[in-house]
Amino acid sequence: MRAVGGQPHDDSLPGVVARLTNDEPLDHRTRAGLVGRLALLLSKSGRQLVDAVIEIAPHIPVRDRVTLHSHFPGMSDEQIAGQLIAHAALATAAVGAAGGVLSTVELAAPPTLLSAPVQIVAETVAVVAVELKLVAELHELHGRAVAGTPAIRGAAYLGAWAGRRGFDPFGAGPSLSGVLGGAARLELRQRLIRRAGRNAASVIPLFAGAVAGASLNRRETQRLGRQILDDLRPGRGFRS
């Protein structure tokens, strides 16, 4: 733990991700620093991408339906959903831009642990964390929140993120083995690998990487939000 402005910050992997996904605005320098810290933590721990994402999923701060309506007073569920998608897209775009800035700094810096592969993994973890928050809050907003422990809820929303579909809380109760075992884990791994491959654009030298990373992340997050929302709208049902 270290104190910044009198407030302690958790510098663990879940703590850094929680700061990247909370509701407070972050300036570019702070966000880039958090992505850099994430890269260092991942490099030192040797965590694989799938394991890192599974670890952070239960620690992402999620607002419930009442809190969301208090944060967006006077708006309908549809309007709030639009705001959530727009804000998440801006956040992942900012992560992509931060990755590009880190790449630029690396060109002039002494060798560090922030190699391109580690940076790509760190950016992917950060982006997935923001998108998991979006998926979870869309479920909360539409009365489809997953019950259970933080680990079970995180795993269920990871399954929804990987499959680009809403999770049906009225079906069979979620379990860790059910949503992160066998075919579900393979689907998650494949989705993460594809996303990491796209995030490689952010390590292009100079600020072209920041522009490419921001644009790609924004489009991908918007697409995900629309797909999940389409599943959760009343009367639309759930895709298997």
PyMOL commands that set and color helices and strands:
alter all, ss='L'
color gray80, all
select helices_A, chain A and resi 13-21+28-45+49-59+65-71+77-108+116-141+150-163+176-180+183-203+208-232
alter helices_A, ss='H'
color red, helices_A
select strands_A, chain A and resi 2-4+7-9
alter strands_A, ss='S'
color yellow, strands_A
deselect
rebuild
show_as cartoon
